[in-house]
């Protein structure tokens, strides 16, 4: 196979959001195949066979089966086709043109690393920057922070496909937090990393799983934190307490706090660079 990289995008009733993401992917400098899983959209998605110079593969499910099944449908296809790498993106999210080139270059120069992400800028539905989510960079820092919250932003990661043969696909046991549980499996078994750059821009969508299923997601997150609890890590205790607090706190208040922290961290980084 000439193209080693696939980009997996699950979609349900979001054709306009998908169009924005595909327009972003058309600018990618690295050859890639885009695998779109239509999770029972009504009307069904109609897509071209190519975006820019990149091939587009549409996998269609007749009924909506949920994000976990949509992701696994795409992954099964990608693994059968023999791709070496799979990157994630959600409908509505954008990539810098060199995102995949930089992540591929990192993985090629660090063959022991199985998963790499990056910092992510969060935008409102008008495209205005709200805050930047900075993630830990080293494997050690990532492993500790995973007990607080995910050290990766799902649509910003690139993964070696070979790892799925050992770890398995997304679990169906943690609704709305399937990515968090999968990433825990990765940090338990492999070196992982994040690049010190903003390579993905993620839309704060009022219809996203993080908002529409927030309580369910936090409950799943709590179960995951208990499953991977490390008595020697203070982060394990703090993470469980944090999740319980978030469960009881309105998201509007959380968003304002994230905006404040994002501005504060940006100013601190600017001062450090002087």
GIZI-V906751 format. One record per residue. N is the residue number from 1. RES is the residue in three letters. OMEGA is omega in radians with two decimals (NA if undefined). D_CENTER is the distance of its C-alpha to the mean C-alpha in whole Angstrom. Layout:
# GIZI-V906751
((N:RES:OMEGA:D_CENTER) (N:RES:OMEGA:D_CENTER))
This chain:
# GIZI-V906751
((1:UNK:-3.10:25) (2:UNK:-3.13:25) (3:UNK:-3.07:22) (4:UNK:-2.99:20) (5:UNK:3.02:16) (6:UNK:3.06:14) (7:UNK:-3.04:11) (8:UNK:3.14:10) (9:UNK:3.00:10) (10:UNK:-3.07:12) (11:UNK:3.01:14) (12:UNK:3.08:17) (13:UNK:3.13:19) (14:UNK:-3.07:18) (15:UNK:-3.11:19) (16:UNK:3.06:20) (17:UNK:3.12:16) (18:UNK:-3.13:16) (19:UNK:3.10:18) (20:UNK:-3.14:17) (21:UNK:3.14:14) (22:UNK:3.08:16) (23:UNK:3.08:19) (24:UNK:-3.13:16) (25:UNK:3.13:16) (26:UNK:-3.13:19) (27:UNK:-3.09:20) (28:UNK:-3.09:18) (29:UNK:-3.10:20) (30:UNK:3.07:19) (31:UNK:-3.12:20) (32:UNK:3.00:18) (33:UNK:-3.11:18) (34:UNK:-3.14:16) (35:UNK:3.13:15) (36:UNK:3.08:15) (37:UNK:3.07:16) (38:UNK:-3.02:18) (39:UNK:3.07:18) (40:UNK:-3.14:21) (41:UNK:3.06:21) (42:UNK:-0.02:25) (43:UNK:3.12:26) (44:UNK:3.12:24) (45:UNK:3.01:22) (46:UNK:-3.03:25) (47:UNK:3.05:23) (48:UNK:3.14:25) (49:UNK:-3.11:25) (50:UNK:3.05:24) (51:UNK:-3.02:22) (52:UNK:3.08:23) (53:UNK:-3.04:24) (54:UNK:3.11:21) (55:UNK:3.13:22) (56:UNK:3.13:20) (57:UNK:-3.14:20) (58:UNK:3.05:20) (59:UNK:-3.01:20) (60:UNK:3.01:21) (61:UNK:-3.05:22) (62:UNK:3.11:25) (63:UNK:3.13:24) (64:UNK:-3.08:21) (65:UNK:3.12:20) (66:UNK:-3.02:16) (67:UNK:-3.10:13) (68:UNK:-3.13:13) (69:UNK:3.10:16) (70:UNK:3.12:14) (71:UNK:-3.12:12) (72:UNK:3.05:14) (73:UNK:3.11:17) (74:UNK:-3.13:15) (75:UNK:3.12:14) (76:UNK:3.11:18) (77:UNK:-3.11:19) (78:UNK:3.14:17) (79:UNK:3.10:19) (80:UNK:-3.09:22) (81:UNK:3.04:22) (82:UNK:3.06:22) (83:UNK:3.13:19) (84:UNK:-3.09:18) (85:UNK:3.01:15) (86:UNK:3.05:11) (87:UNK:-3.11:9) (88:UNK:3.00:6) (89:UNK:3.06:7) (90:UNK:3.12:8) (91:UNK:-3.10:11) (92:UNK:-3.12:13) (93:UNK:-3.04:10) (94:UNK:3.09:12) (95:UNK:2.93:12) (96:UNK:-3.10:15) (97:UNK:-3.08:17) (98:UNK:-3.11:17) (99:UNK:-3.02:14) (100:UNK:3.09:14) (101:UNK:-3.11:17) (102:UNK:3.12:16) (103:UNK:3.08:14) (104:UNK:3.14:16) (105:UNK:3.12:19) (106:UNK:-3.12:18) (107:UNK:3.13:17) (108:UNK:3.13:20) (109:UNK:3.11:22) (110:UNK:-3.01:21) (111:UNK:3.12:21) (112:UNK:-3.11:21) (113:UNK:-3.08:17) (114:UNK:-3.09:15) (115:UNK:3.11:11) (116:UNK:3.09:10) (117:UNK:3.13:8) (118:UNK:2.96:10) (119:UNK:-3.09:11) (120:UNK:3.03:10) (121:UNK:3.14:13) (122:UNK:-3.08:13) (123:UNK:2.98:15) (124:UNK:-3.05:17) (125:UNK:3.07:18) (126:UNK:3.13:21) (127:UNK:3.14:19) (128:UNK:-3.14:20) (129:UNK:3.11:18) (130:UNK:3.06:18) (131:UNK:3.06:17) (132:UNK:3.10:15) (133:UNK:3.13:12) (134:UNK:-3.09:14) (135:UNK:3.11:12) (136:UNK:-3.00:15) (137:UNK:-3.04:15) (138:UNK:3.11:18) (139:UNK:-3.10:17) (140:UNK:-3.13:20) (141:UNK:3.12:18) (142:UNK:-3.10:15) (143:UNK:-3.14:17) (144:UNK:-3.09:19) (145:UNK:3.12:16) (146:UNK:3.14:14) (147:UNK:3.07:17) (148:UNK:3.14:17) (149:UNK:-3.13:13) (150:UNK:3.09:10) (151:UNK:-3.14:10) (152:UNK:2.98:7) (153:UNK:-2.94:4) (154:UNK:-3.09:1) (155:UNK:-3.13:3) (156:UNK:-3.01:5) (157:UNK:2.94:5) (158:UNK:-2.99:9) (159:UNK:2.97:11) (160:UNK:-3.09:14) (161:UNK:-3.11:15) (162:UNK:-3.10:18) (163:UNK:-3.11:17) (164:UNK:3.13:16) (165:UNK:3.11:20) (166:UNK:-3.00:20) (167:UNK:-3.05:17) (168:UNK:-3.08:17) (169:UNK:3.11:15) (170:UNK:3.12:13) (171:UNK:3.06:15) (172:UNK:-3.00:17) (173:UNK:-3.07:18) (174:UNK:-3.05:16) (175:UNK:3.09:15) (176:UNK:3.09:12) (177:UNK:-3.09:11) (178:UNK:-3.13:11) (179:UNK:3.13:7) (180:UNK:-3.13:9) (181:UNK:3.11:12) (182:UNK:-3.13:11) (183:UNK:3.07:10) (184:UNK:3.09:13) (185:UNK:3.13:15) (186:UNK:-3.08:14) (187:UNK:3.10:15) (188:UNK:-2.99:18) (189:UNK:-3.00:19) (190:UNK:2.89:18) (191:UNK:3.14:18) (192:UNK:-3.09:14) (193:UNK:2.96:14) (194:UNK:3.07:12) (195:UNK:-3.07:14) (196:UNK:-3.14:16) (197:UNK:2.97:15) (198:UNK:-3.10:13) (199:UNK:-3.13:12) (200:UNK:3.06:10) (201:UNK:-3.00:11) (202:UNK:3.14:9) (203:UNK:3.01:12) (204:UNK:-3.03:13) (205:UNK:-3.13:14) (206:UNK:3.12:17) (207:UNK:-3.10:17) (208:UNK:3.13:13) (209:UNK:-3.10:12) (210:UNK:-3.11:12) (211:UNK:-3.08:15) (212:UNK:-3.14:17) (213:UNK:-3.02:17) (214:UNK:-3.12:16) (215:UNK:3.12:19) (216:UNK:3.13:18) (217:UNK:-3.14:15) (218:UNK:3.09:17) (219:UNK:3.09:19) (220:UNK:3.13:17) (221:UNK:3.11:15) (222:UNK:3.12:19) (223:UNK:3.11:20) (224:UNK:3.13:17) (225:UNK:3.08:18) (226:UNK:3.13:22) (227:UNK:-3.07:21) (228:UNK:-3.10:20) (229:UNK:3.11:23) (230:UNK:-3.09:24) (231:UNK:-3.09:28) (232:UNK:-3.10:28) (233:UNK:3.05:25) (234:UNK:3.14:26) (235:UNK:3.11:22) (236:UNK:3.14:22) (237:UNK:-3.13:25) (238:UNK:-3.11:23) (239:UNK:3.12:20) (240:UNK:3.11:22) (241:UNK:3.14:24) (242:UNK:-3.14:21) (243:UNK:3.11:19) (244:UNK:3.11:23) (245:UNK:3.13:24) (246:UNK:-3.14:20) (247:UNK:-3.08:22) (248:UNK:-3.05:25) (249:UNK:3.10:24) (250:UNK:-3.08:23) (251:UNK:3.14:20) (252:UNK:3.11:22) (253:UNK:3.10:23) (254:UNK:-3.12:20) (255:UNK:3.12:19) (256:UNK:3.11:22) (257:UNK:3.11:22) (258:UNK:3.10:18) (259:UNK:3.14:20) (260:UNK:-3.13:23) (261:UNK:3.12:21) (262:UNK:3.10:19) (263:UNK:-3.14:22) (264:UNK:-3.14:24) (265:UNK:3.12:22) (266:UNK:3.12:22) (267:UNK:3.13:26) (268:UNK:3.12:26) (269:UNK:3.13:24) (270:UNK:3.11:27) (271:UNK:3.13:29) (272:UNK:-3.10:28) (273:UNK:-3.13:28) (274:UNK:NA:32))
